[in-house]
Amino acid sequence: MEFIQVNLNHCEAAQQLLKQTAVEVKCDVALISEPYRVPDTSNNNSWAADSWKKAAIWVTGKHAIDEVVSSSHEGFVIAKISGIFVCSCYAPPSWAPERFQKMLDNLTGELAGRKPLVIGGDFNAWAEEWGSKSTDRRGTALLEALAQLDVTLANDGLTSTYRRDGRESIIDLTFSSPQLTAEMNWRVCESYTHSDHQAIRFSIGRKAKQESSRRVGTQDRKWKAKSFEVDHFLNELKRIVDTAEPMSADELIEALERACDKAMPRKKEPKVHHRPVYWWNERLNFLRAACLRARRLVQRAKAEADREEKRVVFRVARSAFKWEMKRSKSECFKELCASANDDPWGEAYRVVMAKVSGPVAASVQCPEKLKMIVAKLFPTHEPTVWPPTPYADDHESVAAEILISNEELMEIGKKLPANKAPGPDGIPNIAIKTAIREAPDMFRVVLQKLLNEGHFPDRWKRQKLVLVPKPGKSPGDPSSYRPICLIDTAGKLLEKVIQNRLSRYTEGENGLSERQFGFRRGRSTVDAIDMVVRRAKQAQTTKRRGNRYCATVTLDIANAFNSASWEAIANALHHMRVPDYLCRILRSYFEDRVLLYDSAEGRKTARITAGVPQGSILGPCLWNAMYDGVLTLPLPEGVQIVGFADDIVLSVTGISVDDVEGLANEAIDLVLEWMASVKLKVAPLKTEVLMISNRKAVQHAVIEVGDKRIVSNRQLMYLGVKIDDRLNFNSHVDYVCEKARNTINALSRILPNSYGPRSSIRRLYANIATSTIRYGGPVWSTELETQVGN
């Protein structure tokens, strides 16, 4: 890893220049003292900062923050990056000795027992050990504190890190564990920083070795889909089809790969560092060099009169650099705004919306951290035998149903999204779509043979893991990531063929409950919310002697999709009378599944023994089949269960609060028992309860989920809509208006009055905000109309 360490003096221009410097020197991690601004770390996993926002860590390249170890103290922040504990510090000169000592005590307490580690920052401390003329009180305290951590000073004591008006000192310090020091290559850079402090650079580990190990086994066989030449692809495909015998699945993929090689070039090794900042130009490069020359002349001046003259020159150069930076940013941003006319969802949109959603963080690369995350997200179940189908097929109906037609394949091909990320084989969707359109027989013969034999090829059971960070979650925690699995598109064709036949049974006579609204055609989140709200409104309008109390209980299933029992899925399919030919190929679908994930040490694999792949075609359908068991439980009278994918709600009505609590606890026990039978777990601490009644006084209920007692709140979030105990939805309106306001504020940056996109693009962007507000409108809008009428 390449590090840069610098104090920015709380200067905007210095922080902007650091972004360009990080690109030029291929920096991976920046340790920053006195940053000008720290982005909101709740939606930005590239930054970590102390509580005071004066010490920060910024990951700029291929490495991600695995874990924020400490950010609650002032003066330092600690993060774990690729297995190394990294600490950035800042202690202002104005601090009293007691405050400085408190920071050191907190620092050593947090870092005790953590190795290997790197500590860098501006301590404003003097000691002869790092080249100061004398040792002050701070220097003594710092040396005594860090002696407890067994770290080595990296500063050579020969080069100053702070320079201003001919004065120099060494106050920016770097310490590291002894095993990291040998090949650290620590040095003070002489480049211009637009700050009084020089930047420090050093390396951790052998860069060449890291780069080579990262590449081994991680490069997918991808092509540049934007360079796809249809004619070249079809010519090669026709040559293969005309000369080939009926193919196997492996031979089909090899044929597609050869055709792809004729139609488009392979992708090169992906760049791991940021592109140059959009506003940088040659004039800024020239002015930066002028600032560096002028500052050196100030530092070298001997006489005060000569120094003052050169100081004026430096100020002029510094001012010219700063104003050129502002001018260039303004002009480039105007060009960025104008680009929205040609591509509304392009660079301009991504730049401004990053303010709302945060930038894309680097993927986790630490092998140990990845292994832990994978083990947590993909639990290992004991091997089980797929139960045999307990009934005979209707051979006549199966014989007609099992046949695959060219028309079916071409319809599937039409619906393939052209720009979707490919699976491990790297074959882009545009190639698959074109091949199906021109040579459907080639696919039909292969897929028909697999369906008849009940065999799902091993190469299509590989799923490549992509960890998508959840906004506002702490880096490094497995629950902070949404695991998406990329699957070969050719495998998805077979999945879609299976789904077309399976859905006849999941949506048939013995099919899914009417109270499952997720992953089903013609059903939406709004339908599920409406059923829950209508049930609550009935309690509100019930007379005194009826069920005028309603508890809405939302249950959260921990890591649901990756934990589903395959045996439970098989039993659910048998309950729905799914034919044996489908059960056989689904058994093969689950056998020997493999997860692929990339780390700093190359590609790793893990065996999958449970769950349905998130990102697959069949996953949602199989999940619904298994999960139908909880929606058809014989619950107590007065309890209704509603499902949307893995989200379930219990609507419990009763004549009193005690009655509702008793019914809710009984129903929850039944749900927990069923969950345990299919190896799923409810997360008790994420359970929410809302108590609704027609009483004027606010009613509260207490329910039990396992060994946890959950007290009702006055509002809860369900599928993106805030429901309150009065069902007036005021809190929801406030919530969506705030979301829309944030979106509008972000988009307004590229929608100035005097320039920018044309009116049609502005209306398109305006619809983003209005759609945010309108979501769930059929459920809550009538209540607002009633309030307005009153």
C-alpha positions in Angstrom: 0.0 0.0 0.0 1.2 3.5 -0.8 0.6 6.1 1.9 0.6 9.9 1.9 0.5 11.9 5.1 -0.1 15.6 5.3 -1.5 18.5 7.4 -3.9 20.5 5.1 -4.2 23.6 7.4 -8.0 23.4 7.0 -7.5 24.8 3.4 -9.9 24.0 0.6 -7.3 24.5 -2.1 -4.9 22.2 -0.3 -7.5 19.4 0.0 -8.4 19.8 -3.7 -4.7 19.6 -4.7 -4.3 16.5 -2.5 -6.9 14.7 -4.7 -4.8 15.3 -7.8 -1.5 14.5 -6.0 -3.0 11.2 -4.8 -3.7 10.3 -8.5 -0.2 11.3 -9.6 1.7 9.3 -6.9 -0.8 6.4 -7.0 -1.7 6.8 -3.4 -3.8 4.1 -1.7 -4.3 5.7 1.8 -4.1 9.3 2.9 -3.5 10.3 6.6 -4.9 13.8 6.9 -4.5 16.3 9.7 -6.8 19.4 9.7 -8.8 18.5 6.6 -10.9 21.3 5.1 -14.0 19.1 4.9 -14.8 15.5 5.8 -17.6 13.9 3.8 -20.6 12.4 5.7 -19.2 9.0 6.7 -22.7 7.6 7.1 -22.9 7.1 3.3 -19.2 7.3 2.4 -17.1 4.2 3.3 -13.9 5.8 1.8 -13.5 8.2 4.8 -13.1 7.8 8.5 -12.6 10.7 11.0 -12.4 11.5 14.7 -15.3 13.1 16.6 -13.7 16.5 16.1 -13.2 16.1 12.3 -9.6 17.2 12.6 -7.9 13.8 11.9 -9.0 11.7 9.0 -8.2 8.6 6.9 -9.1 8.6 3.2 -8.8 5.4 1.1 -8.2 6.5 -2.5 -7.5 3.4 -4.5 -8.0 -0.4 -4.5 -8.0 -0.9 -0.8 -11.1 -0.6 1.4 -11.6 0.3 5.0 -12.2 -3.1 6.5 -13.3 -1.8 9.9 -13.4 1.6 11.7 -11.9 0.6 15.0 -12.3 4.0 16.8 -13.7 7.3 15.8 -15.4 8.5 19.0 -12.4 10.2 20.5 -11.0 13.6 19.6 -7.5 13.9 18.0 -7.3 10.5 16.4 -9.1 7.9 14.2 -8.2 4.3 13.8 -9.2 2.0 10.9 -8.2 -1.4 9.8 -7.1 -1.5 6.1 -6.0 -4.8 4.5 -5.1 -6.3 7.9 -3.1 -3.2 9.1 -4.3 -0.9 11.9 -3.9 2.6 10.6 -4.2 5.7 12.9 -4.3 9.3 11.8 -3.8 12.0 14.5 -3.8 15.7 15.1 -3.1 17.6 18.3 -3.3 21.4 18.0 -0.6 23.5 19.7 -3.3 25.3 21.7 -4.2 22.1 23.7 -3.3 22.1 27.4 -0.9 19.4 28.5 -3.8 17.6 30.3 -5.9 17.4 27.1 -2.9 16.1 25.1 -2.2 13.5 27.7 -5.9 12.4 27.6 -5.6 11.9 23.9 -2.5 9.8 24.3 -4.2 7.7 27.0 -7.2 7.1 24.7 -4.9 6.3 21.8 -2.8 3.7 23.6 -5.9 2.2 25.1 -7.5 1.7 21.7 -4.3 0.4 20.1 -3.2 -1.9 22.9 -2.8 -5.5 21.5 -3.4 -4.4 17.9 -0.7 -5.3 15.4 0.7 -4.5 12.9 0.0 -0.8 13.1 0.9 2.6 11.5 0.5 5.9 13.3 0.8 9.2 11.5 -0.1 12.8 12.2 0.8 16.3 13.4 1.5 16.1 17.1 3.0 19.6 17.5 5.6 17.9 19.8 9.4 18.4 19.9 12.0 15.8 20.8 15.6 15.2 19.9 14.7 11.7 18.8 13.1 13.0 15.6 15.5 15.9 15.0 14.2 18.8 17.1 16.7 21.0 18.9 15.3 20.0 22.3 12.6 17.9 23.9 9.5 19.6 25.2 6.8 18.3 27.6 4.7 17.0 24.7 7.6 15.2 23.2 8.3 13.4 26.4 4.7 12.4 26.9 4.4 11.1 23.3 7.6 9.0 23.6 6.4 7.5 26.9 3.0 6.7 25.5 4.1 5.1 22.3 6.7 3.1 24.0 3.8 1.0 25.4 2.8 0.1 21.8 6.2 -1.3 20.6 6.4 1.0 17.6 9.4 2.4 15.7 9.9 6.0 14.7 10.1 6.4 10.9 11.3 10.0 10.7 15.0 10.3 9.9 15.3 13.6 11.7 17.1 15.2 8.8 14.2 16.7 6.8 11.7 19.2 8.2 8.0 18.7 7.7 6.8 22.2 8.6 8.1 25.2 6.7 7.0 28.8 6.8 8.8 32.2 6.4 12.2 30.6 6.7 11.3 28.7 9.9 11.4 24.9 9.9 10.5 22.1 12.3 9.7 18.4 12.5 6.2 18.0 14.0 4.6 15.6 11.5 5.6 12.1 12.7 5.1 8.5 11.6 5.4 5.4 13.8 5.0 1.8 12.8 5.3 -1.7 14.0 8.9 -3.0 13.6 7.9 -5.6 11.0 6.6 -2.9 8.7 9.6 -0.5 9.0 12.2 -2.5 7.0 10.7 -1.8 3.5 8.8 1.3 4.4 10.8 3.7 2.2 9.7 6.7 4.3 10.5 10.1 2.9 9.4 13.8 3.0 8.2 15.0 -0.4 9.4 18.3 -1.8 6.2 18.7 -4.0 3.9 21.7 -3.5 1.0 21.1 -1.1 -0.6 24.6 -0.8 0.0 24.1 3.0 2.7 25.0 5.5 3.4 21.3 5.8 5.2 19.0 3.5 3.6 15.7 2.5 5.2 12.5 3.8 5.1 9.3 1.6 5.8 5.7 2.6 4.9 2.2 1.5 3.7 -0.8 3.4 4.7 -4.2 1.9 6.3 -4.9 -1.4 4.1 -3.2 -4.1 5.2 -5.4 -6.9 4.5 -8.5 -5.0 1.0 -7.2 -4.0 0.2 -6.3 -7.5 1.2 -9.6 -9.0 -0.7 -11.6 -6.3 -3.8 -9.5 -6.8 -3.8 -10.3 -10.5 -3.3 -14.1 -10.2 -6.6 -15.9 -10.7 -8.8 -12.8 -10.4 -9.0 -11.7 -14.0 -12.3 -12.8 -15.5 -12.5 -13.6 -19.2 -14.3 -10.3 -20.1 -14.7 -8.6 -23.4 -15.3 -4.9 -24.3 -19.0 -5.1 -25.1 -19.0 -1.5 -26.4 -16.8 -2.6 -29.2 -19.1 -5.5 -30.3 -19.0 -6.1 -34.0 -22.2 -7.9 -35.0 -21.0 -9.0 -38.4 -17.8 -10.5 -37.2 -19.6 -12.3 -34.4 -22.3 -13.8 -36.7 -19.7 -14.9 -39.3 -17.8 -16.9 -36.8 -20.9 -18.2 -35.1 -22.3 -19.4 -38.5 -19.0 -21.2 -39.3 -19.2 -23.0 -35.9 -22.8 -23.9 -36.3 -22.4 -25.3 -39.8 -19.5 -27.5 -38.9 -20.3 -28.6 -35.3 -22.2 -31.7 -34.1 -24.8 -31.3 -31.4 -23.0 -29.5 -28.5 -22.7 -30.0 -24.8 -23.0 -27.0 -22.4 -19.2 -26.7 -22.2 -18.9 -26.8 -26.0 -21.6 -24.2 -26.4 -19.7 -21.8 -24.1 -16.4 -22.4 -26.0 -18.2 -21.6 -29.3 -19.5 -18.4 -27.9 -16.1 -17.5 -26.6 -14.5 -18.0 -30.0 -17.2 -15.9 -31.6 -16.7 -13.1 -29.0 -12.9 -13.1 -29.7 -13.7 -12.4 -33.3 -16.2 -9.7 -32.5 -14.5 -7.6 -29.8 -11.2 -7.2 -27.9 -10.6 -8.4 -24.4 -10.6 -6.0 -21.5 -7.3 -5.0 -20.1 -6.3 -5.1 -16.4 -8.7 -2.7 -14.7 -7.3 0.5 -13.3 -7.3 0.5 -9.5 -6.6 4.2 -8.9 -8.9 7.2 -9.4 -8.8 9.1 -12.7 -7.3 12.6 -12.6 -9.7 15.2 -11.1 -11.9 16.6 -13.9 -10.7 20.2 -13.5 -6.9 19.6 -13.6 -5.1 21.2 -16.6 -1.6 22.1 -17.9 -1.8 25.7 -16.6 -2.5 24.4 -13.1 0.5 22.2 -13.5 2.6 25.2 -14.5 1.3 27.4 -11.6 1.9 24.6 -9.1 5.6 24.4 -10.2 5.8 28.3 -10.0 4.5 28.1 -6.4 7.0 25.5 -5.5 9.9 27.6 -6.9 8.7 30.8 -5.2 8.3 29.1 -1.8 11.8 27.6 -2.0 13.2 31.1 -2.6 11.5 32.4 0.5 12.9 29.5 2.6 16.4 30.1 1.3 16.4 33.9 1.7 18.9 35.1 4.3 18.2 38.8 4.8 14.8 39.9 6.0 14.4 42.5 3.2 15.2 39.8 0.6 12.8 37.4 2.3 9.9 39.9 2.3 10.4 40.6 -1.4 10.3 36.9 -2.3 7.4 36.4 0.1 5.4 38.9 -2.0 6.2 36.9 -5.1 5.2 33.7 -3.4 1.9 35.2 -2.3 1.1 36.3 -5.9 2.0 32.8 -7.3 -0.1 31.2 -4.6 -3.1 33.4 -5.3 -2.8 32.8 -9.0 -2.8 29.0 -8.5 -5.8 29.3 -6.2 -7.8 31.4 -8.6 -6.9 29.3 -11.6 -8.2 26.2 -9.7 -11.5 28.0 -9.0 -11.8 29.1 -12.6 -11.0 25.7 -14.1 -13.5 24.0 -11.7 -16.2 26.4 -12.7 -15.6 26.0 -16.5 -15.3 22.2 -16.3 -18.5 22.0 -14.2 -20.4 24.0 -16.8 -19.2 21.5 -19.4 -20.3 18.7 -17.1 -23.7 20.2 -16.7 -24.1 20.5 -20.5 -23.2 16.9 -21.0 -26.5 16.0 -19.3 -28.2 16.9 -22.5 -26.6 13.9 -24.3 -26.6 11.5 -21.4 -29.0 12.3 -18.5 -27.7 9.4 -16.4 -24.1 9.9 -17.2 -21.2 11.6 -15.4 -23.0 14.7 -14.4 -25.8 12.7 -12.7 -23.3 10.4 -11.0 -21.2 13.3 -9.7 -24.0 15.2 -8.0 -26.0 12.1 -6.7 -22.8 10.9 -5.0 -23.5 13.7 -2.5 -26.7 11.8 -1.6 -25.8 8.2 -1.9 -22.0 8.4 -1.4 -19.3 7.4 -3.8 -18.6 3.8 -4.8 -16.2 2.3 -2.2 -13.3 0.0 -3.0 -14.1 -3.7 -2.5 -12.7 -5.5 0.5 -9.4 -7.2 -0.4 -8.1 -8.5 2.9 -8.2 -12.4 2.6 -8.8 -12.9 6.3 -11.6 -10.3 6.4 -13.2 -11.7 3.3 -13.1 -15.2 4.6 -14.9 -14.1 7.8 -17.5 -12.1 5.8 -18.1 -15.1 3.5 -18.4 -17.5 6.4 -21.0 -15.2 8.1 -23.0 -14.4 5.0 -23.0 -18.0 3.6 -23.6 -20.3 6.6 -22.6 -24.0 6.3 -25.5 -26.4 6.7 -25.1 -30.1 7.4 -25.3 -32.2 4.2 -28.8 -33.5 3.5 -30.3 -35.8 0.9 -32.8 -34.3 -1.5 -36.0 -36.2 -0.7 -37.4 -38.3 -3.5 -40.6 -37.1 -5.2 -43.5 -38.8 -3.3 -45.9 -39.0 -6.3 -45.8 -40.0 -10.0 -45.9 -37.5 -12.9 -48.7 -37.2 -15.3 -46.6 -38.3 -18.3 -49.0 -36.9 -20.9 -48.9 -33.4 -19.5 -45.2 -33.5 -18.7 -44.4 -34.7 -22.3 -46.0 -31.5 -23.7 -44.7 -29.2 -20.9 -41.1 -30.2 -21.1 -40.5 -29.2 -24.7 -38.6 -26.0 -25.3 -39.4 -24.0 -28.4 -37.3 -21.6 -30.4 -40.0 -19.0 -29.8 -39.6 -19.4 -26.0 -35.9 -18.9 -26.2 -36.2 -15.9 -28.5 -38.6 -14.3 -26.0 -36.2 -15.0 -23.2 -33.4 -13.5 -25.3 -35.3 -10.3 -26.0 -35.7 -9.6 -22.3 -32.0 -10.0 -21.4 -30.7 -6.5 -20.4 -28.0 -5.6 -22.8 -25.8 -3.8 -20.2 -26.0 -6.2 -17.3 -22.7 -7.3 -15.8 -21.7 -10.8 -17.0 -21.0 -13.8 -14.9 -17.7 -15.6 -14.3 -17.4 -16.6 -18.0 -17.4 -12.9 -19.0 -19.6 -13.4 -22.0 -21.6 -10.1 -22.4 -25.4 -10.2 -22.8 -25.3 -8.6 -26.2 -23.4 -11.6 -27.5 -26.0 -14.1 -26.0 -28.9 -12.0 -27.3 -27.5 -11.9 -30.8 -26.6 -15.7 -30.8 -30.2 -16.6 -29.7 -31.7 -14.4 -32.3 -29.6 -15.9 -35.1 -29.1 -19.5 -34.0 -31.8 -20.5 -31.5 -31.5 -24.2 -32.4 -28.0 -24.3 -31.0 -29.3 -23.3 -27.6 -32.5 -25.3 -27.7 -30.7 -28.6 -28.4 -28.4 -28.1 -25.4 -31.0 -26.8 -23.0 -33.5 -29.5 -24.0 -31.0 -32.3 -23.3 -30.2 -30.8 -19.9 -33.8 -30.5 -19.0 -34.6 -34.1 -20.1 -31.6 -35.5 -18.2 -32.3 -33.4 -15.1 -28.7 -32.1 -15.1 -27.6 -28.5 -14.3 -24.0 -28.0 -15.6 -21.3 -27.4 -12.9 -19.9 -24.4 -14.8 -23.3 -22.6 -14.4 -23.3 -23.2 -10.7 -20.4 -20.9 -10.1 -21.5 -17.6 -8.6 -19.1 -14.6 -8.3 -19.6 -12.6 -5.1 -20.0 -8.8 -5.3 -20.3 -7.1 -1.9 -22.4 -4.0 -2.1 -22.0 -1.7 1.0 -25.2 -0.7 2.7 -25.4 3.0 3.4 -24.8 4.1 7.0 -23.3 0.8 8.0 -19.9 0.3 9.6 -17.3 -1.1 7.2 -16.0 -4.6 8.0 -19.2 -5.9 9.6 -20.6 -8.7 7.5 -24.1 -7.3 7.9 -22.9 -4.0 6.3 -22.8 -5.7 2.9 -25.5 -6.9 0.5 -24.1 -10.0 -1.2 -25.0 -10.1 -4.9 -23.9 -13.1 -7.0 -23.0 -12.8 -10.7 -24.0 -15.9 -12.7 -23.2 -16.8 -16.3 -25.9 -15.5 -18.6 -26.1 -18.9 -20.4 -26.9 -20.5 -17.1 -29.6 -17.9 -16.6 -31.2 -19.1 -19.8 -31.6 -22.5 -18.4 -32.9 -21.0 -15.1 -35.5 -19.0 -17.0 -36.6 -22.2 -18.9 -37.1 -23.9 -15.5 -38.9 -20.9 -14.0 -41.3 -20.8 -16.9 -42.4 -24.3 -16.0 -42.1 -24.0 -12.2 -44.3 -20.9 -12.0 -47.3 -22.9 -13.4 -47.2 -24.8 -10.1 -46.2 -22.0 -7.7 -49.0 -19.9 -9.0 -51.4 -22.9 -9.5 -54.0 -24.6 -7.3 -51.5 -25.7 -4.7 -49.4 -22.7 -5.1 -48.4 -19.6 -3.1 -50.4 -17.9 -0.4 -52.4 -14.8 -1.5 -50.6 -13.0 1.3 -47.2 -13.2 -0.4 -46.6 -10.1 -2.4 -42.9 -10.3 -3.2 -41.4 -11.6 -6.5 -44.8 -12.1 -8.1 -46.2 -10.6 -11.3 -49.0 -8.1 -10.7 -48.2 -7.6 -7.0 -46.1 -4.8 -5.4 -44.9 -3.4 -2.1 -47.9 -1.0 -2.2 -50.3 -4.0 -2.2 -48.6 -5.4 0.9 -48.6 -2.1 2.7 -52.3 -1.6 1.9 -53.3 -4.9 3.4 -51.4 -4.1 6.6 -52.9 -0.6 6.8 -56.5 -1.7 6.0 -56.3 -4.2 8.9 -55.1 -1.4 11.3 -57.9 0.9 10.1 -60.5 -1.7 10.9 -59.4 -1.6 14.5 -59.5 2.2 14.5 -63.2 2.2 13.3 -64.4 -0.7 15.5 -66.9 0.1 18.3 -66.2 -0.2 22.0 -66.9 -3.9 22.4 -65.1 -5.1 19.3 -61.4 -5.7 18.3 -60.4 -2.1 18.5 -56.7 -2.8 19.3 -54.3 -3.7 16.6 -50.6 -4.5 17.0 -48.5 -4.4 13.8 -45.3 -6.5 14.3 -42.5 -6.5 11.8 -40.1 -9.5 12.0 -36.6 -9.3 10.5 -35.0 -12.5 9.3 -31.2 -12.6 9.6 -29.4 -13.2 6.3 -32.5 -14.9 5.0 -31.8 -15.7 1.4 -28.4 -17.2 2.0 -29.7 -19.4 4.9 -32.7 -21.1 3.3 -32.7 -24.9 3.8 -32.5 -26.9 0.5 -34.4 -29.7 2.1 -37.2 -27.3 3.0 -37.3 -26.1 -0.6 -37.6 -29.6 -1.8 -40.5 -30.4 0.6 -42.2 -27.2 -0.4 -42.0 -28.1 -4.1 -43.4 -31.5 -3.3 -46.3 -29.9 -1.4 -47.1 -27.9 -4.6 -47.0 -31.1 -6.7 -44.1 -29.9 -8.9 -43.3 -32.7 -11.4 -40.4 -35.0 -10.8 -38.5 -33.8 -13.9 -38.3 -30.3 -12.4 -37.4 -31.6 -9.0 -34.6 -33.6 -10.4 -33.0 -30.7 -12.3 -33.5 -28.5 -9.2 -31.7 -31.1 -7.1 -28.8 -30.9 -9.6 -29.1 -27.1 -9.5 -28.2 -27.1 -5.8 -25.5 -29.8 -5.8 -21.9 -28.7 -5.8 -22.5 -25.0 -5.9 -19.3 -22.8 -5.7 -18.9 -19.2 -4.6 -16.0 -17.3 -6.2 -14.6 -14.1 -4.6 -11.4 -12.1 -5.3 -8.9 -11.1 -2.6 -5.5 -9.6 -2.5 -4.1 -13.1 -2.7 -6.0 -14.0 -5.8 -9.3 -15.8 -6.4 -10.8 -17.8 -3.6 -13.6 -20.4 -3.6 -16.1 -21.5 -1.0 -18.6 -24.3 -1.0 -22.3 -23.3 -0.9 -24.6 -25.6 1.2 -27.6 -23.4 1.7 -29.6 -20.5 0.4 -30.7 -19.2 -3.0 -28.4 -17.1 -5.1 -29.2 -13.4 -4.9 -28.9 -12.3 -8.5 -30.2 -15.5 -10.1 -33.5 -16.1 -12.0 -34.7 -19.1 -9.9 -33.7 -17.7 -6.5 -36.8 -15.6 -5.8 -39.2 -18.3 -7.1 -37.6 -21.0 -4.9 -37.5 -18.7 -1.9 -41.2 -18.0 -2.2 -42.0 -21.7 -2.5 -40.0 -22.5 0.7 -41.3 -19.4 2.6 -44.9 -20.2 1.9 -44.8 -22.4 4.9 -44.7 -19.5 7.3 -47.6 -17.7 5.5 -49.9 -20.8 5.8 -49.3 -21.5 9.5 -52.4 -22.1 11.6 -52.2 -18.9 13.6 -54.5 -17.9 16.4 -57.8 -16.2 15.5 -57.3 -12.5 15.2 -53.8 -12.8 13.7 -53.0 -12.1 10.1 -49.6 -12.6 8.4 -48.5 -10.7 5.4 -45.3 -11.4 3.4 -43.1 -9.5 0.9 -40.1 -11.6 0.0 -38.5 -12.2 3.4 -40.3 -9.4 5.2 -43.2 -10.5 7.3 -45.8 -8.6 9.3 -48.1 -9.9 11.9 -51.3 -7.9 12.3 -52.8 -8.8 15.6 -56.3 -7.6 16.7 -57.9 -7.9 20.1 -60.4 -6.4 22.5 -57.7 -5.2 24.9 -53.9 -4.6 25.0 -53.4 -7.7 27.1 -55.4 -9.7 24.6 -53.3 -8.4 21.7 -50.0 -9.1 23.6 -51.1 -12.7 24.3 -52.1 -13.4 20.7 -48.9 -11.8 19.4 -46.7 -13.8 21.7 -48.5 -17.0 20.7 -48.2 -16.2 17.0 -44.5 -15.3 17.3 -43.7 -18.5 19.0 -45.3 -20.5 16.1 -43.3 -18.4 13.6 -40.0 -18.9 15.5 -40.6 -22.7 15.7 -41.2 -22.8 11.9 -38.1 -20.7 11.2 -36.0 -23.0 13.3 -37.3 -26.0 11.3 -36.0 -24.5 8.0 -32.8 -23.2 9.6 -33.7 -19.5 9.6 -33.3 -17.1 12.5 -35.3 -14.0 13.5 -33.3 -11.0 14.6 -35.1 -10.0 17.8 -33.4 -6.6 18.2 -34.7 -5.6 14.7 -38.3 -6.5 15.5 -40.6 -3.5 15.7 -44.1 -3.1 17.2 -46.8 -0.5 16.5 -49.9 -0.3 18.7 -53.0 1.2 17.0 -56.4 1.8 18.5 -59.3 4.2 18.5 -58.5 5.3 22.0 -57.4 9.0 22.4 -54.6 8.0 24.9 -51.5 6.5 23.3 -51.5 2.7 23.8 -48.3 0.7 24.4 -47.7 -3.1 24.1 -44.9 -5.3 25.1 -44.2 -8.5 23.3 -41.6 -11.2 23.5 -39.4 -12.5 20.7 -37.3 -15.3 22.1 -35.7 -14.0 25.2 -36.1 -10.3 24.2 -38.9 -8.0 25.3 -39.9 -5.5 22.6 -41.8 -2.3 23.5 -44.1 -0.7 20.9 -43.0 2.5 19.2 -45.2 5.3 17.9 -44.1 4.6 14.3 -42.3 2.0 12.2 -40.9 1.7 8.7 -42.5 -1.0 6.5 -41.3 -1.4 2.9 -40.3 2.3 2.6 -43.5 3.8 4.2 -43.6 5.2 7.7 -46.7 4.0 9.5 -47.7 5.8 12.7 -50.0 4.9 15.5 -52.7 7.4 14.4 -52.4 6.4 10.7 -52.2 10.1 9.7 -48.9 9.5 7.9 -47.5 12.9 8.9 -44.2 11.4 9.8 -44.0 9.7 6.4 -44.7 12.9 4.5 -41.9 14.6 6.5 -39.6 11.7 5.7 -40.2 11.6 1.9 -40.1 15.4 1.6 -36.7 15.4 3.3 -35.5 12.7 0.9 -36.8 14.6 -2.1 -35.3 17.8 -0.7 -31.8 16.1 -0.5 -32.2 14.9 -4.1 -33.3 18.3 -5.4 -30.4 20.0 -3.6 -28.0 17.6 -5.2 -29.5 17.9 -8.7 -29.8 21.7 -8.5 -26.0 21.9 -8.8 -26.2 20.9 -12.5 -29.5 22.8 -13.1 -28.5 26.5 -12.8 -30.7 29.2 -14.4 -28.1 30.5 -16.8 -26.7 27.3 -18.3 -27.0 23.5 -18.1 -29.4 20.9 -19.5 -32.5 21.8 -21.6 -36.0 21.9 -20.2 -36.9 18.2 -21.0 -33.9 17.0 -19.0 -34.8 19.3 -16.1 -38.3 17.8 -16.1 -36.8 14.3 -16.1 -34.7 15.2 -13.1 -37.7 16.8 -11.3 -39.6 13.5 -11.7 -37.0 11.8 -9.6 -38.0 13.9 -6.6 -41.8 13.7 -7.3 -41.6 9.9 -7.6 -39.9 9.8 -4.2 -42.8 11.7 -2.7 -45.5 9.7 -4.6 -44.3 6.3 -3.5 -47.0 4.5 -1.6 -49.5 7.3 -2.4 -52.6 5.0 -2.8 -52.1 4.0 0.8 -51.5 7.3 2.6 -52.9 10.0 0.2 -56.6 9.5 1.2 -55.7 10.1 4.8 -54.0 13.4 3.9 -57.1 14.4 1.9 -59.3 13.8 4.9 -57.0 16.0 7.1 -57.1 18.8 4.4 -60.9 18.5 4.3 -61.1 18.9 8.1 
